[in-house]
């Protein structure tokens, strides 16, 4: 899977590492990032299912990443044991804009 991020964005934060037992309920249900905020779901162990609204679910395996698009509804579900983290990106030139 490709890192489909604009060249202008820079990482500014990341989540803790989540497992199948610690995935917050909010991530298991449709949610989205704010405008101009991109994300990468980075799976370090196991696999999980990443579903974007209007798209077929995709299995994200260890060493894979899935792109999280600004304001696009999505959710995740573990596919057995999994360890993953979310990295957050934004364009520094737009950081103060809402």
Order of alpha helices (4+ residues) and beta strands (2+ residues): beta-beta-alpha-beta-beta-beta-beta
